[in-house]
Amino acid sequence: MDAKKSIIVVADTHFGLKKKKQNCDPNAFSDFLDWVVSLEQKGKDELNLGHWSLEDEKMIVKPPEKMVFLGDILELWDTTKESVDVCSRSIVQTLSKLTCEKIYVLGNHDHELVEISGKYPLGRSSINIVEGEYATCKGDKKLMFLHGHQFDKLFALPSWRIMPIFNKVATVFGNYTWLFVVLFAINIAMLISLGFGGLADWITLISLGAISIPFLVVKFGRDIWNRLKTTKYKPEEAEDRVEKWWNNISKPEDEEEVNVIYGHTHSMGFRSMNVGKNNLTLFNLPSWITDQNKKAGVSLENVFRHGFLYIDEEKIEFFGWDTRKKRPFFVPKNLVQERQQSDLSVFVTQQAYGELLQIGWPPELIEKWFRISFSESCLI
């Protein structure tokens, strides 16, 4: 490990996704990658930490020796391959300029890439496609990277792996699949009214259904599911599943302190927990944040984009990305924890508002983060 370099981690970009309320943002992510390229070329950058730093208000950001992508980077459930290709092509071109190693840990939405897991050349370095977990160290810090669906009870059974198959079947004929759906409906109506005539009727029904049902599930079922189940598990409610996961991959006699970095939930979190003799510090990283607090009625999705985690010999820190200024900004852990723990709207003082502006926070993010409305004079 090079002490003069870092590890940069991103998660859940869902390239190819173009929904009404959730969209990938390849343009802003390209700007972010351009900054990483410039970081390699210049050798460092300086970011303002404000009063949240105990030593110096400026932080030296080191170029990466690794970039880790924590799954759901490509959206292979709710979109077409053509959309994924268009949204990710320029991203891949920029990634090829980076000399650092790229690690791609598969998530649930891009798990079908397990078919090509392994190491491949990508421009000036390689990309390693990994299923499950990826472990490494930085200085004296032990790091474990995974997507995070392992902690989600909805993914406890392997049935979720059928989604890539459904998506392949649903998109193979494009809009012509509607013809099969109509024929399937007609076939069902005829069989109900006239009865089954024999083996040919069953073969026809099964053949049309094998094309129509996956298409209807992907076309309508996923949207209905997303409306009913708009948020994934809350990280603080998954301790039993974290414990079970850790016990499955570790040895009982181990006594370790491990930093576990994961995504999946589209929320930002930071906490510690003990599992036997082990102390786990968990960092939950989003690309964008879908607020899980329904009482607040506020989502950060459109104002917090392409967050990342920065790891070097001394520190592990959260950062956001200002899509207008094309610069990263520091996200203090205490603000992350306060937001996790608060169920109600909170106030921010004029001084704190100014301090957040000083370290690069966009004004609209401050408003949504603290769940306030400046038009109502909530600054005190």
C-alpha positions in Angstrom: 0.0 0.0 0.0 1.2 3.5 -0.9 1.0 6.0 2.0 0.9 8.8 -0.6 -2.3 7.5 -2.1 -5.9 6.8 -1.2 -9.0 4.6 -1.9 -12.1 6.3 -3.4 -15.4 4.4 -3.1 -18.6 5.0 -5.0 -21.9 3.1 -5.0 -25.3 2.8 -6.6 -25.0 5.0 -9.7 -27.6 2.9 -11.6 -26.3 4.0 -15.0 -29.2 3.5 -17.5 -32.0 4.2 -15.1 -34.4 6.9 -16.3 -37.4 6.9 -14.1 -39.7 9.8 -13.2 -38.3 10.1 -9.7 -35.0 8.3 -9.9 -32.4 9.0 -12.6 -28.8 8.3 -13.1 -26.6 11.3 -13.8 -23.8 10.3 -16.2 -22.9 14.0 -16.9 -22.2 14.9 -13.3 -20.4 11.6 -12.7 -18.2 12.2 -15.7 -17.3 15.6 -14.1 -16.5 13.7 -10.9 -14.2 11.2 -12.8 -12.5 14.1 -14.5 -11.7 15.5 -11.1 -10.2 12.1 -10.1 -8.1 12.0 -13.3 -6.8 15.5 -12.5 -6.1 14.3 -8.9 -3.8 11.7 -10.3 -2.2 14.2 -12.6 -1.6 16.9 -10.0 -0.8 14.5 -7.2 -3.1 16.1 -4.6 -5.9 18.5 -4.0 -7.0 20.7 -1.0 -10.5 20.7 0.5 -11.9 22.9 3.2 -13.0 21.1 6.4 -13.9 24.2 8.4 -14.1 23.9 12.1 -14.8 20.2 11.9 -11.1 19.6 11.6 -9.3 19.3 14.9 -5.9 20.2 13.4 -6.0 22.1 10.1 -9.0 23.5 8.2 -7.5 22.2 5.0 -7.4 18.6 4.0 -4.9 17.2 1.6 -6.7 14.8 -0.8 -4.4 12.2 -2.2 -4.8 10.4 -5.6 -6.3 6.9 -5.5 -4.4 3.7 -5.8 -7.8 2.0 -6.0 -11.3 3.0 -7.0 -14.0 0.7 -5.5 -17.4 0.5 -7.1 -19.9 -1.0 -4.6 -22.5 -2.5 -6.9 -25.6 -1.3 -8.8 -23.3 0.8 -10.9 -25.2 -0.4 -14.0 -28.9 -0.7 -13.9 -29.7 -4.2 -15.4 -33.2 -4.6 -13.9 -35.3 -1.6 -14.8 -33.9 -0.4 -18.2 -32.7 -1.6 -21.6 -29.1 -2.5 -22.5 -29.1 0.3 -25.0 -29.8 2.9 -22.3 -27.1 1.4 -20.1 -24.7 1.5 -23.0 -25.4 5.2 -23.8 -25.2 6.3 -20.2 -22.0 4.4 -19.4 -19.9 4.6 -22.5 -18.3 8.0 -21.7 -17.8 6.8 -18.1 -15.8 3.8 -19.3 -13.7 6.0 -21.5 -12.8 8.3 -18.6 -12.1 5.3 -16.4 -9.6 4.1 -18.9 -7.5 7.2 -18.3 -7.1 6.3 -14.6 -3.9 4.5 -13.6 -5.4 3.3 -10.3 -6.8 -0.2 -10.0 -10.6 -0.5 -10.3 -12.6 -2.9 -8.2 -16.2 -3.6 -9.2 -18.1 -5.4 -6.4 -21.4 -6.6 -7.8 -24.7 -5.6 -6.4 -28.2 -7.0 -6.9 -29.1 -4.8 -9.9 -26.0 -5.8 -11.8 -25.4 -9.3 -10.4 -25.7 -10.9 -13.9 -22.2 -9.6 -14.6 -21.1 -12.5 -12.4 -20.9 -14.4 -15.7 -17.8 -12.4 -16.5 -16.3 -12.0 -13.0 -12.5 -11.7 -13.0 -9.8 -9.2 -14.0 -9.8 -7.4 -17.3 -7.7 -4.6 -18.8 -9.3 -1.2 -18.8 -7.1 1.5 -20.2 -4.0 2.2 -18.2 -4.9 -0.3 -15.5 -7.2 -3.3 -14.8 -10.7 -3.7 -13.5 -11.5 -6.6 -11.2 -15.2 -7.8 -11.1 -15.9 -9.4 -7.8 -19.0 -11.2 -6.4 -19.7 -11.0 -2.7 -17.0 -9.2 -0.7 -13.7 -7.5 -1.4 -11.2 -7.2 1.5 -8.0 -5.1 1.6 -6.1 -2.8 4.0 -5.0 0.8 4.1 -2.3 1.5 6.7 -3.5 -0.3 9.8 -7.1 -0.2 8.8 -8.8 -3.4 7.7 -11.4 -2.8 5.0 -14.3 -5.0 3.8 -16.3 -3.8 0.8 -19.7 -5.3 -0.2 -22.8 -4.0 -1.9 -25.1 -4.3 1.1 -28.1 -6.4 -0.2 -26.6 -9.1 2.1 -28.1 -7.2 5.0 -31.6 -6.9 3.4 -34.1 -9.5 4.4 -35.8 -9.2 1.0 -32.6 -10.8 -0.4 -32.3 -13.6 2.1 -33.7 -16.0 -0.4 -32.0 -16.6 -3.8 -35.3 -15.9 -5.7 -34.2 -12.3 -6.5 -31.7 -13.7 -8.9 -34.5 -14.4 -11.4 -34.8 -10.7 -12.2 -31.9 -10.6 -14.7 -33.6 -13.6 -16.5 -37.0 -11.7 -16.6 -35.3 -8.6 -17.9 -33.6 -10.5 -20.7 -36.8 -12.2 -21.8 -38.8 -8.9 -21.4 -36.5 -6.9 -23.7 -35.5 -9.4 -26.3 -38.4 -8.5 -28.7 -38.7 -4.9 -27.7 -42.2 -3.4 -28.2 -43.1 -6.3 -30.4 -43.7 -8.2 -27.1 -47.1 -6.5 -26.9 -48.1 -8.8 -29.8 -47.3 -11.9 -27.7 -49.2 -10.3 -24.7 -52.3 -9.9 -26.9 -52.0 -13.4 -28.2 -51.5 -14.7 -24.7 -54.7 -12.9 -23.5 -56.7 -14.2 -26.5 -55.4 -17.7 -25.9 -56.5 -17.6 -22.2 -59.9 -16.2 -23.1 -60.4 -19.0 -25.7 -59.3 -21.7 -23.4 -61.6 -20.5 -20.6 -64.6 -20.3 -23.0 -63.9 -23.4 -25.1 -61.8 -25.5 -22.7 -58.4 -27.2 -23.2 -58.4 -29.2 -26.4 -55.1 -31.1 -25.8 -51.3 -30.9 -25.6 -51.1 -28.2 -28.3 -53.2 -25.8 -26.2 -50.9 -26.2 -23.2 -47.7 -25.8 -25.3 -49.1 -22.6 -26.9 -50.2 -21.2 -23.5 -46.9 -21.9 -21.8 -44.9 -20.5 -24.8 -46.8 -17.3 -24.9 -46.8 -17.0 -21.1 -43.0 -17.5 -21.0 -42.6 -14.3 -23.0 -45.6 -12.3 -21.8 -45.4 -12.7 -18.1 -41.7 -11.6 -17.7 -42.5 -8.6 -19.9 -45.5 -7.6 -17.8 -43.5 -8.0 -14.6 -40.7 -5.8 -15.8 -43.1 -3.3 -17.5 -45.6 -2.9 -14.6 -44.8 -5.1 -11.7 -41.5 -3.3 -10.9 -43.2 0.1 -10.8 -46.0 -1.2 -8.6 -43.4 -2.8 -6.3 -41.3 0.4 -6.1 -44.4 2.4 -5.2 -45.4 -0.1 -2.4 -41.8 -0.6 -1.2 -40.2 2.8 -1.7 -37.4 2.3 0.8 -35.1 -0.6 1.6 -34.2 -1.6 5.1 -32.9 0.9 7.6 -29.3 0.1 8.5 -29.9 0.4 12.2 -32.5 -2.3 12.0 -30.3 -4.8 10.3 -27.9 -5.7 13.1 -29.0 -9.3 13.3 -28.3 -9.7 9.6 -25.0 -8.0 9.8 -24.0 -10.3 12.6 -25.1 -13.4 10.7 -23.2 -12.2 7.6 -20.0 -11.5 9.6 -20.2 -14.9 11.4 -20.4 -16.6 8.0 -17.3 -15.0 6.6 -15.1 -14.8 9.6 -13.4 -17.2 12.0 -14.9 -17.5 15.6 -11.4 -17.0 17.1 -10.7 -13.8 15.3 -10.4 -10.6 17.3 -10.4 -7.7 14.8 -11.4 -4.2 14.2 -12.9 -4.0 10.7 -14.3 -1.1 8.6 -17.3 -2.4 6.6 -18.2 -0.2 3.6 -21.5 -0.9 1.8 -24.2 0.8 -0.3 -27.6 -0.5 -1.4 -29.9 1.6 0.8 -29.4 5.0 -0.8 -28.9 6.4 2.6 -25.8 7.7 4.4 -24.8 6.2 7.7 -22.0 5.7 10.2 -22.0 3.5 13.3 -20.2 0.8 15.2 -21.3 -2.5 16.5 -19.7 -5.5 18.3 -20.0 -9.0 16.9 -18.4 -11.4 19.3 -14.7 -10.3 19.7 -14.9 -8.1 16.7 -15.6 -4.4 16.4 -17.2 -3.4 13.1 -17.4 0.2 12.0 -20.0 0.4 9.3 -20.1 3.1 6.6 -23.2 3.2 4.5 -22.5 5.1 1.2 -25.0 6.4 -1.4 -24.5 7.9 -4.8 -27.8 9.8 -4.2 -29.9 9.8 -1.0 -33.5 8.7 -1.0 -34.6 9.9 2.5 -36.0 7.1 4.5 -37.7 9.4 7.0 -41.3 9.6 5.8 -42.3 12.0 8.6 -40.0 14.6 7.1 -41.4 14.3 3.6 -38.0 15.4 2.2 -35.7 13.7 -0.3 -32.1 14.7 -1.0 -32.1 12.8 -4.2 -31.9 15.8 -6.5 -29.5 17.9 -4.4 -27.1 15.3 -3.2 -25.5 13.5 -6.1 -22.5 11.2 -6.5 -21.4 11.0 -2.9 -18.2 9.1 -2.3 -16.0 7.8 0.5 -12.4 8.8 0.8 -9.9 6.5 2.7 -6.2 7.1 3.3 -3.7 6.1 6.0 -5.2 8.5 8.6 -8.9 8.9 7.9 -12.2 7.6 6.4 -14.5 10.5 5.4 -17.7 11.1 3.5 -17.8 13.6 0.6 -20.5 15.0 -1.7 -20.2 16.3 -5.2 -21.3 19.8 -6.2 -22.7 19.3 -9.7 -22.6 23.1 -10.5 -19.1 23.9 -9.2 -17.8 20.5 -10.2 -16.0 20.1 -6.8 -16.3 17.7 -3.9 -17.3 19.0 -0.4 -16.7 17.5 3.0 -19.6 15.8 4.9 -18.8 15.6 8.6 -19.6 12.3 10.3 -21.4 14.1 13.2 -23.9 15.6 10.8 -24.5 12.2 9.2 -25.2 10.7 12.7 -27.4 13.6 13.7 -29.5 13.2 10.6 -29.7 9.4 11.1 -31.1 9.9 14.7 -33.5 12.8 14.1 -37.1 11.9 13.2 -38.3 15.6 13.2 -37.3 18.8 11.4 -34.3 20.5 13.0 -33.0 24.0 13.0 -29.7 25.3 11.8 -28.2 28.5 13.0 -27.1 31.3 10.7 -23.5 30.6 11.8 -23.7 26.9 11.0 -25.3 27.8 7.7 -22.4 30.0 6.8 -19.9 27.4 7.9 -21.4 24.8 5.7 -21.4 27.2 2.8 -17.7 27.8 3.5 -16.8 24.2 3.1 -18.7 24.0 -0.2 -22.2 22.8 0.6 -24.8 23.9 -1.9 -27.5 26.1 -0.3 -30.4 23.8 -1.4 -28.6 20.8 0.2 -28.4 22.6 3.5 -32.1 23.3 3.4 -33.0 19.7 2.6 -30.4 18.1 4.9 -31.8 20.0 8.0 -35.4 19.6 6.7 -36.1 23.3 6.9 -37.5 26.0 4.8 -35.5 29.2 4.6 -38.5 31.0 3.2 -40.1 30.5 6.6 -37.1 32.1 8.4 -36.1 28.9 10.2 -32.5 30.2 10.5 -31.9 31.3 14.1 
